[in-house]
Amino acid sequence: MSKARSSVARSGFVHLALGGYTLLALFPIFLVVANSFKTRAGIFSAPLQLPECGHLQLDRLPDGAEAGRLSSAISRTA
């Protein structure tokens, strides 16, 4: 029975470690997406703060896609 308990404990530890690593790996992606809705000044003044609802800069997103030639890159992959 002790073997079963250690297996459960080990499994729980592995899941906890994998969950922590997943959060660590996804944080930069979340940060990029959250900062894409901010102004340049907002990014540099508070990079970890969520964007304010009244100050979302959605009008700049198509310009970023154009500048990065996103549409042509997507069309070449299809």
Gaussian input, Z-matrix of N, CA and C with variables (Angstrom, degrees):
# hf/3-21g

backbone

0 1
 N
 C     1     B1
 C     2     B2     1     A1
 N     3     B3     2     A2     1     D1
 C     4     B4     3     A3     2     D2
 C     5     B5     4     A4     3     D3
 N     6     B6     5     A5     4     D4
 C     7     B7     6     A6     5     D5
 C     8     B8     7     A7     6     D6
 N     9     B9     8     A8     7     D7
 C    10    B10     9     A9     8     D8
 C    11    B11    10    A10     9     D9
 N    12    B12    11    A11    10    D10
 C    13    B13    12    A12    11    D11
 C    14    B14    13    A13    12    D12
 N    15    B15    14    A14    13    D13
 C    16    B16    15    A15    14    D14
 C    17    B17    16    A16    15    D15
 N    18    B18    17    A17    16    D16
 C    19    B19    18    A18    17    D17
 C    20    B20    19    A19    18    D18
 N    21    B21    20    A20    19    D19
 C    22    B22    21    A21    20    D20
 C    23    B23    22    A22    21    D21
 N    24    B24    23    A23    22    D22
 C    25    B25    24    A24    23    D23
 C    26    B26    25    A25    24    D24
 N    27    B27    26    A26    25    D25
 C    28    B28    27    A27    26    D26
 C    29    B29    28    A28    27    D27
 N    30    B30    29    A29    28    D28
 C    31    B31    30    A30    29    D29
 C    32    B32    31    A31    30    D30
 N    33    B33    32    A32    31    D31
 C    34    B34    33    A33    32    D32
 C    35    B35    34    A34    33    D33
 N    36    B36    35    A35    34    D34
 C    37    B37    36    A36    35    D35
 C    38    B38    37    A37    36    D36
 N    39    B39    38    A38    37    D37
 C    40    B40    39    A39    38    D38
 C    41    B41    40    A40    39    D39
 N    42    B42    41    A41    40    D40
 C    43    B43    42    A42    41    D41
 C    44    B44    43    A43    42    D42
 N    45    B45    44    A44    43    D43
 C    46    B46    45    A45    44    D44
 C    47    B47    46    A46    45    D45
 N    48    B48    47    A47    46    D46
 C    49    B49    48    A48    47    D47
 C    50    B50    49    A49    48    D48
 N    51    B51    50    A50    49    D49
 C    52    B52    51    A51    50    D50
 C    53    B53    52    A52    51    D51
 N    54    B54    53    A53    52    D52
 C    55    B55    54    A54    53    D53
 C    56    B56    55    A55    54    D54
 N    57    B57    56    A56    55    D55
 C    58    B58    57    A57    56    D56
 C    59    B59    58    A58    57    D57
 N    60    B60    59    A59    58    D58
 C    61    B61    60    A60    59    D59
 C    62    B62    61    A61    60    D60
 N    63    B63    62    A62    61    D61
 C    64    B64    63    A63    62    D62
 C    65    B65    64    A64    63    D63
 N    66    B66    65    A65    64    D64
 C    67    B67    66    A66    65    D65
 C    68    B68    67    A67    66    D66
 N    69    B69    68    A68    67    D67
 C    70    B70    69    A69    68    D68
 C    71    B71    70    A70    69    D69
 N    72    B72    71    A71    70    D70
 C    73    B73    72    A72    71    D71
 C    74    B74    73    A73    72    D72
 N    75    B75    74    A74    73    D73
 C    76    B76    75    A75    74    D74
 C    77    B77    76    A76    75    D75
 N    78    B78    77    A77    76    D76
 C    79    B79    78    A78    77    D77
 C    80    B80    79    A79    78    D78
 N    81    B81    80    A80    79    D79
 C    82    B82    81    A81    80    D80
 C    83    B83    82    A82    81    D81
 N    84    B84    83    A83    82    D82
 C    85    B85    84    A84    83    D83
 C    86    B86    85    A85    84    D84
 N    87    B87    86    A86    85    D85
 C    88    B88    87    A87    86    D86
 C    89    B89    88    A88    87    D87
 N    90    B90    89    A89    88    D88
 C    91    B91    90    A90    89    D89
 C    92    B92    91    A91    90    D90
 N    93    B93    92    A92    91    D91
 C    94    B94    93    A93    92    D92
 C    95    B95    94    A94    93    D93
 N    96    B96    95    A95    94    D94
 C    97    B97    96    A96    95    D95
 C    98    B98    97    A97    96    D96
 N    99    B99    98    A98    97    D97
 C   100   B100    99    A99    98    D98
 C   101   B101   100   A100    99    D99
 N   102   B102   101   A101   100   D100
 C   103   B103   102   A102   101   D101
 C   104   B104   103   A103   102   D102
 N   105   B105   104   A104   103   D103
 C   106   B106   105   A105   104   D104
 C   107   B107   106   A106   105   D105
 N   108   B108   107   A107   106   D106
 C   109   B109   108   A108   107   D107
 C   110   B110   109   A109   108   D108
 N   111   B111   110   A110   109   D109
 C   112   B112   111   A111   110   D110
 C   113   B113   112   A112   111   D111
 N   114   B114   113   A113   112   D112
 C   115   B115   114   A114   113   D113
 C   116   B116   115   A115   114   D114
 N   117   B117   116   A116   115   D115
 C   118   B118   117   A117   116   D116
 C   119   B119   118   A118   117   D117
 N   120   B120   119   A119   118   D118
 C   121   B121   120   A120   119   D119
 C   122   B122   121   A121   120   D120
 N   123   B123   122   A122   121   D121
 C   124   B124   123   A123   122   D122
 C   125   B125   124   A124   123   D123
 N   126   B126   125   A125   124   D124
 C   127   B127   126   A126   125   D125
 C   128   B128   127   A127   126   D126
 N   129   B129   128   A128   127   D127
 C   130   B130   129   A129   128   D128
 C   131   B131   130   A130   129   D129
 N   132   B132   131   A131   130   D130
 C   133   B133   132   A132   131   D131
 C   134   B134   133   A133   132   D132
 N   135   B135   134   A134   133   D133
 C   136   B136   135   A135   134   D134
 C   137   B137   136   A136   135   D135
 N   138   B138   137   A137   136   D136
 C   139   B139   138   A138   137   D137
 C   140   B140   139   A139   138   D138
 N   141   B141   140   A140   139   D139
 C   142   B142   141   A141   140   D140
 C   143   B143   142   A142   141   D141
 N   144   B144   143   A143   142   D142
 C   145   B145   144   A144   143   D143
 C   146   B146   145   A145   144   D144
 N   147   B147   146   A146   145   D145
 C   148   B148   147   A147   146   D146
 C   149   B149   148   A148   147   D147
 N   150   B150   149   A149   148   D148
 C   151   B151   150   A150   149   D149
 C   152   B152   151   A151   150   D150
 N   153   B153   152   A152   151   D151
 C   154   B154   153   A153   152   D152
 C   155   B155   154   A154   153   D153
 N   156   B156   155   A155   154   D154
 C   157   B157   156   A156   155   D155
 C   158   B158   157   A157   156   D156
 N   159   B159   158   A158   157   D157
 C   160   B160   159   A159   158   D158
 C   161   B161   160   A160   159   D159
 N   162   B162   161   A161   160   D160
 C   163   B163   162   A162   161   D161
 C   164   B164   163   A163   162   D162
 N   165   B165   164   A164   163   D163
 C   166   B166   165   A165   164   D164
 C   167   B167   166   A166   165   D165
 N   168   B168   167   A167   166   D166
 C   169   B169   168   A168   167   D167
 C   170   B170   169   A169   168   D168
 N   171   B171   170   A170   169   D169
 C   172   B172   171   A171   170   D170
 C   173   B173   172   A172   171   D171
 N   174   B174   173   A173   172   D172
 C   175   B175   174   A174   173   D173
 C   176   B176   175   A175   174   D174
 N   177   B177   176   A176   175   D175
 C   178   B178   177   A177   176   D176
 C   179   B179   178   A178   177   D177
 N   180   B180   179   A179   178   D178
 C   181   B181   180   A180   179   D179
 C   182   B182   181   A181   180   D180
 N   183   B183   182   A182   181   D181
 C   184   B184   183   A183   182   D182
 C   185   B185   184   A184   183   D183
 N   186   B186   185   A185   184   D184
 C   187   B187   186   A186   185   D185
 C   188   B188   187   A187   186   D186
 N   189   B189   188   A188   187   D187
 C   190   B190   189   A189   188   D188
 C   191   B191   190   A190   189   D189
 N   192   B192   191   A191   190   D190
 C   193   B193   192   A192   191   D191
 C   194   B194   193   A193   192   D192
 N   195   B195   194   A194   193   D193
 C   196   B196   195   A195   194   D194
 C   197   B197   196   A196   195   D195
 N   198   B198   197   A197   196   D196
 C   199   B199   198   A198   197   D197
 C   200   B200   199   A199   198   D198
 N   201   B201   200   A200   199   D199
 C   202   B202   201   A201   200   D200
 C   203   B203   202   A202   201   D201
 N   204   B204   203   A203   202   D202
 C   205   B205   204   A204   203   D203
 C   206   B206   205   A205   204   D204
 N   207   B207   206   A206   205   D205
 C   208   B208   207   A207   206   D206
 C   209   B209   208   A208   207   D207
 N   210   B210   209   A209   208   D208
 C   211   B211   210   A210   209   D209
 C   212   B212   211   A211   210   D210
 N   213   B213   212   A212   211   D211
 C   214   B214   213   A213   212   D212
 C   215   B215   214   A214   213   D213
 N   216   B216   215   A215   214   D214
 C   217   B217   216   A216   215   D215
 C   218   B218   217   A217   216   D216
 N   219   B219   218   A218   217   D217
 C   220   B220   219   A219   218   D218
 C   221   B221   220   A220   219   D219
 N   222   B222   221   A221   220   D220
 C   223   B223   222   A222   221   D221
 C   224   B224   223   A223   222   D222
 N   225   B225   224   A224   223   D223
 C   226   B226   225   A225   224   D224
 C   227   B227   226   A226   225   D225
 N   228   B228   227   A227   226   D226
 C   229   B229   228   A228   227   D227
 C   230   B230   229   A229   228   D228
 N   231   B231   230   A230   229   D229
 C   232   B232   231   A231   230   D230
 C   233   B233   232   A232   231   D231

   B1=1.4362
   B2=1.5325
   B3=1.3113
   B4=1.4616
   B5=1.5226
   B6=1.3317
   B7=1.4585
   B8=1.5319
   B9=1.3133
   B10=1.4561
   B11=1.5202
   B12=1.3336
   B13=1.4668
   B14=1.5209
   B15=1.3196
   B16=1.4592
   B17=1.5254
   B18=1.3201
   B19=1.4563
   B20=1.5279
   B21=1.3292
   B22=1.4635
   B23=1.5239
   B24=1.3210
   B25=1.4615
   B26=1.5240
   B27=1.3165
   B28=1.4624
   B29=1.5218
   B30=1.3133
   B31=1.4568
   B32=1.5264
   B33=1.3310
   B34=1.4633
   B35=1.5154
   B36=1.3307
   B37=1.4561
   B38=1.5240
   B39=1.3168
   B40=1.4640
   B41=1.5249
   B42=1.3282
   B43=1.4638
   B44=1.5277
   B45=1.3088
   B46=1.4608
   B47=1.5313
   B48=1.3202
   B49=1.4689
   B50=1.5287
   B51=1.3199
   B52=1.4635
   B53=1.5232
   B54=1.3212
   B55=1.4616
   B56=1.5196
   B57=1.3244
   B58=1.4576
   B59=1.5151
   B60=1.3263
   B61=1.4560
   B62=1.5260
   B63=1.3233
   B64=1.4610
   B65=1.5233
   B66=1.3251
   B67=1.4668
   B68=1.5247
   B69=1.3125
   B70=1.4608
   B71=1.5257
   B72=1.3299
   B73=1.4580
   B74=1.5242
   B75=1.3318
   B76=1.4649
   B77=1.5299
   B78=1.3240
   B79=1.4629
   B80=1.5283
   B81=1.3393
   B82=1.4699
   B83=1.5295
   B84=1.3159
   B85=1.4647
   B86=1.5287
   B87=1.3180
   B88=1.4607
   B89=1.5275
   B90=1.3191
   B91=1.4555
   B92=1.5259
   B93=1.3180
   B94=1.4647
   B95=1.5217
   B96=1.3224
   B97=1.4663
   B98=1.5253
   B99=1.3200
   B100=1.4678
   B101=1.5219
   B102=1.3297
   B103=1.4560
   B104=1.5245
   B105=1.3099
   B106=1.4627
   B107=1.5276
   B108=1.3275
   B109=1.4539
   B110=1.5237
   B111=1.3110
   B112=1.4592
   B113=1.5247
   B114=1.3146
   B115=1.4547
   B116=1.5217
   B117=1.3068
   B118=1.4678
   B119=1.5294
   B120=1.3297
   B121=1.4632
   B122=1.5300
   B123=1.3262
   B124=1.4582
   B125=1.5179
   B126=1.3242
   B127=1.4688
   B128=1.5180
   B129=1.3235
   B130=1.4617
   B131=1.5239
   B132=1.3284
   B133=1.4659
   B134=1.5260
   B135=1.3343
   B136=1.4711
   B137=1.5262
   B138=1.3436
   B139=1.4636
   B140=1.5231
   B141=1.3255
   B142=1.4574
   B143=1.5270
   B144=1.3156
   B145=1.4545
   B146=1.5275
   B147=1.3297
   B148=1.4550
   B149=1.5244
   B150=1.3322
   B151=1.4637
   B152=1.5290
   B153=1.3209
   B154=1.4642
   B155=1.5206
   B156=1.3136
   B157=1.4689
   B158=1.5228
   B159=1.3082
   B160=1.4576
   B161=1.5168
   B162=1.3139
   B163=1.4629
   B164=1.5210
   B165=1.3130
   B166=1.4585
   B167=1.5262
   B168=1.3027
   B169=1.4598
   B170=1.5289
   B171=1.3264
   B172=1.4612
   B173=1.5226
   B174=1.3212
   B175=1.4608
   B176=1.5220
   B177=1.3221
   B178=1.4568
   B179=1.5215
   B180=1.3265
   B181=1.4606
   B182=1.5338
   B183=1.3436
   B184=1.4767
   B185=1.5272
   B186=1.3334
   B187=1.4699
   B188=1.5225
   B189=1.3153
   B190=1.4596
   B191=1.5143
   B192=1.3226
   B193=1.4582
   B194=1.5224
   B195=1.3106
   B196=1.4775
   B197=1.5235
   B198=1.3259
   B199=1.4591
   B200=1.5218
   B201=1.3238
   B202=1.4505
   B203=1.5128
   B204=1.3279
   B205=1.4708
   B206=1.5292
   B207=1.3057
   B208=1.4593
   B209=1.5223
   B210=1.3228
   B211=1.4651
   B212=1.5237
   B213=1.3262
   B214=1.4634
   B215=1.5246
   B216=1.3213
   B217=1.4699
   B218=1.5185
   B219=1.3266
   B220=1.4577
   B221=1.5314
   B222=1.3258
   B223=1.4651
   B224=1.5296
   B225=1.3202
   B226=1.4699
   B227=1.5114
   B228=1.3446
   B229=1.4527
   B230=1.5192
   B231=1.3120
   B232=1.4734
   B233=1.5036
   A1=111.15
   A2=117.68
   A3=119.44
   A4=110.91
   A5=116.01
   A6=119.40
   A7=110.26
   A8=117.23
   A9=121.25
   A10=110.88
   A11=116.79
   A12=119.78
   A13=111.27
   A14=116.50
   A15=118.62
   A16=110.31
   A17=116.56
   A18=119.95
   A19=110.43
   A20=117.12
   A21=121.28
   A22=109.98
   A23=116.64
   A24=120.38
   A25=110.62
   A26=116.09
   A27=119.67
   A28=110.37
   A29=116.83
   A30=120.83
   A31=110.57
   A32=116.51
   A33=120.39
   A34=111.86
   A35=117.08
   A36=120.77
   A37=111.36
   A38=116.53
   A39=120.51
   A40=110.01
   A41=116.98
   A42=120.07
   A43=111.04
   A44=117.10
   A45=121.04
   A46=110.74
   A47=116.66
   A48=120.62
   A49=110.99
   A50=117.28
   A51=120.34
   A52=111.50
   A53=116.96
   A54=120.44
   A55=111.44
   A56=117.00
   A57=120.70
   A58=112.11
   A59=116.65
   A60=120.09
   A61=111.14
   A62=116.85
   A63=120.20
   A64=110.44
   A65=117.22
   A66=120.08
   A67=111.22
   A68=116.53
   A69=121.05
   A70=111.27
   A71=117.24
   A72=121.05
   A73=111.97
   A74=118.06
   A75=120.99
   A76=113.28
   A77=117.66
   A78=120.37
   A79=113.00
   A80=121.01
   A81=118.84
   A82=112.92
   A83=117.56
   A84=119.99
   A85=109.42
   A86=116.75
   A87=120.59
   A88=110.87
   A89=116.93
   A90=121.31
   A91=111.54
   A92=117.53
   A93=121.08
   A94=110.44
   A95=117.12
   A96=120.26
   A97=110.63
   A98=117.59
   A99=120.45
   A100=111.14
   A101=117.93
   A102=120.63
   A103=112.63
   A104=118.23
   A105=119.48
   A106=111.54
   A107=117.59
   A108=121.37
   A109=112.81
   A110=118.39
   A111=121.88
   A112=110.99
   A113=114.97
   A114=120.07
   A115=108.36
   A116=115.83
   A117=119.74
   A118=110.79
   A119=116.48
   A120=120.01
   A121=110.82
   A122=117.06
   A123=120.97
   A124=112.44
   A125=116.26
   A126=119.99
   A127=110.46
   A128=116.45
   A129=119.34
   A130=113.02
   A131=118.23
   A132=118.94
   A133=111.92
   A134=117.90
   A135=121.04
   A136=109.24
   A137=118.14
   A138=120.01
   A139=114.63
   A140=119.14
   A141=121.28
   A142=113.17
   A143=117.41
   A144=121.54
   A145=109.95
   A146=115.97
   A147=120.06
   A148=109.81
   A149=117.87
   A150=118.91
   A151=110.55
   A152=115.34
   A153=119.99
   A154=108.83
   A155=115.95
   A156=120.22
   A157=112.46
   A158=118.32
   A159=120.83
   A160=113.74
   A161=117.98
   A162=120.61
   A163=112.96
   A164=118.27
   A165=120.46
   A166=109.76
   A167=116.62
   A168=122.59
   A169=110.33
   A170=117.30
   A171=120.88
   A172=112.24
   A173=117.68
   A174=119.78
   A175=112.91
   A176=118.86
   A177=121.28
   A178=113.54
   A179=118.22
   A180=120.48
   A181=113.40
   A182=120.73
   A183=118.36
   A184=112.77
   A185=117.34
   A186=120.21
   A187=110.71
   A188=117.05
   A189=120.40
   A190=111.95
   A191=116.71
   A192=120.32
   A193=110.49
   A194=116.78
   A195=120.95
   A196=110.65
   A197=116.54
   A198=120.34
   A199=111.48
   A200=116.59
   A201=119.97
   A202=113.14
   A203=116.85
   A204=122.77
   A205=110.57
   A206=114.94
   A207=121.01
   A208=112.00
   A209=116.92
   A210=118.92
   A211=112.30
   A212=117.78
   A213=119.04
   A214=111.51
   A215=117.39
   A216=120.34
   A217=110.67
   A218=117.27
   A219=120.86
   A220=110.16
   A221=117.60
   A222=119.86
   A223=111.61
   A224=117.62
   A225=120.11
   A226=113.24
   A227=117.28
   A228=119.65
   A229=112.51
   A230=117.20
   A231=120.18
   A232=111.60
   D1=-31.27
   D2=178.99
   D3=-66.67
   D4=-28.91
   D5=177.63
   D6=-66.41
   D7=-37.88
   D8=178.38
   D9=-67.52
   D10=-39.81
   D11=178.99
   D12=-65.74
   D13=-41.67
   D14=-179.71
   D15=-67.77
   D16=-32.03
   D17=177.75
   D18=-67.01
   D19=-41.24
   D20=178.00
   D21=-66.15
   D22=-43.08
   D23=179.34
   D24=-64.34
   D25=-42.14
   D26=179.59
   D27=-65.85
   D28=-41.84
   D29=178.62
   D30=-62.61
   D31=-41.62
   D32=177.56
   D33=-63.06
   D34=-41.07
   D35=178.51
   D36=-65.57
   D37=-40.90
   D38=179.23
   D39=-63.85
   D40=-42.98
   D41=178.80
   D42=-64.58
   D43=-39.54
   D44=177.96
   D45=-64.04
   D46=-43.76
   D47=179.18
   D48=-65.05
   D49=-42.35
   D50=179.26
   D51=-67.36
   D52=-36.97
   D53=176.16
   D54=-64.07
   D55=-42.38
   D56=177.60
   D57=-64.34
   D58=-41.18
   D59=178.19
   D60=-66.42
   D61=-36.74
   D62=178.27
   D63=-63.10
   D64=-44.53
   D65=177.19
   D66=-62.22
   D67=-40.62
   D68=178.86
   D69=-64.41
   D70=-38.55
   D71=-178.25
   D72=-75.77
   D73=-32.13
   D74=-177.39
   D75=-86.51
   D76=-15.76
   D77=-178.19
   D78=-59.50
   D79=-45.05
   D80=178.72
   D81=-62.51
   D82=-34.35
   D83=178.18
   D84=-67.06
   D85=-43.96
   D86=176.70
   D87=-60.26
   D88=-41.45
   D89=-178.91
   D90=-63.83
   D91=-41.40
   D92=178.60
   D93=-65.05
   D94=-44.23
   D95=-179.69
   D96=-65.82
   D97=-43.95
   D98=179.66
   D99=-64.45
   D100=-40.42
   D101=-178.98
   D102=-75.23
   D103=-16.65
   D104=179.14
   D105=-69.99
   D106=-17.66
   D107=178.67
   D108=-93.98
   D109=1.40
   D110=-177.48
   D111=-103.49
   D112=163.16
   D113=171.61
   D114=-76.14
   D115=166.70
   D116=178.91
   D117=-61.52
   D118=-41.14
   D119=178.95
   D120=-64.96
   D121=-37.58
   D122=178.80
   D123=-66.12
   D124=-35.27
   D125=178.71
   D126=-66.25
   D127=-44.74
   D128=-176.54
   D129=-77.83
   D130=-25.60
   D131=-179.93
   D132=-81.72
   D133=-36.77
   D134=-178.89
   D135=-146.91
   D136=78.53
   D137=-174.04
   D138=-68.40
   D139=-25.25
   D140=-177.63
   D141=-95.45
   D142=-5.56
   D143=-179.45
   D144=-81.53
   D145=142.97
   D146=176.58
   D147=-68.09
   D148=149.58
   D149=178.15
   D150=-67.16
   D151=146.64
   D152=179.02
   D153=-78.02
   D154=142.64
   D155=-175.26
   D156=-62.15
   D157=-34.77
   D158=-178.44
   D159=-78.99
   D160=-9.14
   D161=-174.23
   D162=-121.99
   D163=28.17
   D164=178.40
   D165=-70.04
   D166=134.04
   D167=-177.46
   D168=-103.88
   D169=68.29
   D170=-177.52
   D171=-75.36
   D172=-19.90
   D173=-177.82
   D174=-70.26
   D175=-16.11
   D176=-179.19
   D177=-88.40
   D178=-14.24
   D179=-175.91
   D180=-64.10
   D181=-42.82
   D182=176.24
   D183=-63.19
   D184=-33.59
   D185=177.52
   D186=-64.39
   D187=-38.68
   D188=178.38
   D189=-66.50
   D190=-37.49
   D191=178.04
   D192=-67.16
   D193=-38.40
   D194=177.19
   D195=-66.13
   D196=-45.99
   D197=-177.52
   D198=-64.00
   D199=-34.73
   D200=-179.71
   D201=-89.02
   D202=3.88
   D203=-178.36
   D204=51.58
   D205=44.18
   D206=-176.63
   D207=-66.08
   D208=-41.16
   D209=-177.61
   D210=-65.23
   D211=-38.51
   D212=178.66
   D213=-71.35
   D214=-32.08
   D215=177.57
   D216=-68.99
   D217=-39.31
   D218=179.26
   D219=-69.01
   D220=-39.41
   D221=-178.74
   D222=-67.15
   D223=-29.88
   D224=178.49
   D225=-74.24
   D226=-21.93
   D227=-178.87
   D228=-84.19
   D229=-18.47
   D230=-176.95
   D231=-82.32

